[in-house]
Amino acid sequence: MVQVRLSGTFKSYAGGRDAFEIEAANVRQLLDGLGEACPKLRPILDKGVAVAIDGEIYRDSWFQSLRPDSEVFILPRLAGG
């Protein structure tokens, strides 16, 4: 199980919860599991989010592997320019 934390902006879609434990080996499985655990969050996840794993931010890295002790945060998608 991977512990995943939501940034403050996403907590309202998760009924005020900011942490979930999800069975996942990679980012795609994590997002799918989080969407199942919190259906109101699924449209936001499908639209695109950034995932911080152990302090490194990933975008669209669906198969980035996760360890059970990874520190994972879901963040709003970051715009660059």
MOCOR-V247410 format. One record per residue. N is the residue number from 1. OMEGA is omega in whole degrees, -180 to 180 (999 if undefined). Layout:
BEGIN
N_OMEGA ; N_OMEGA
END
This chain:
BEGIN
1_178 ; 2_175 ; 3_180 ; 4_-180 ; 5_180 ; 6_174 ; 7_-175 ; 8_-177 ; 9_-178 ; 10_-177 ; 11_-179 ; 12_177 ; 13_-177 ; 14_178 ; 15_179 ; 16_179 ; 17_178 ; 18_180 ; 19_178 ; 20_169 ; 21_-175 ; 22_173 ; 23_-177 ; 24_176 ; 25_179 ; 26_-176 ; 27_-179 ; 28_179 ; 29_178 ; 30_-180 ; 31_177 ; 32_180 ; 33_178 ; 34_177 ; 35_177 ; 36_-180 ; 37_-177 ; 38_-175 ; 39_179 ; 40_180 ; 41_-175 ; 42_180 ; 43_178 ; 44_179 ; 45_180 ; 46_-180 ; 47_178 ; 48_178 ; 49_172 ; 50_180 ; 51_177 ; 52_179 ; 53_-180 ; 54_175 ; 55_179 ; 56_-176 ; 57_179 ; 58_173 ; 59_177 ; 60_177 ; 61_-170 ; 62_-174 ; 63_173 ; 64_-175 ; 65_179 ; 66_172 ; 67_179 ; 68_-179 ; 69_179 ; 70_173 ; 71_-173 ; 72_176 ; 73_174 ; 74_-175 ; 75_173 ; 76_179 ; 77_-177 ; 78_177 ; 79_180 ; 80_179 ; 81_999
END
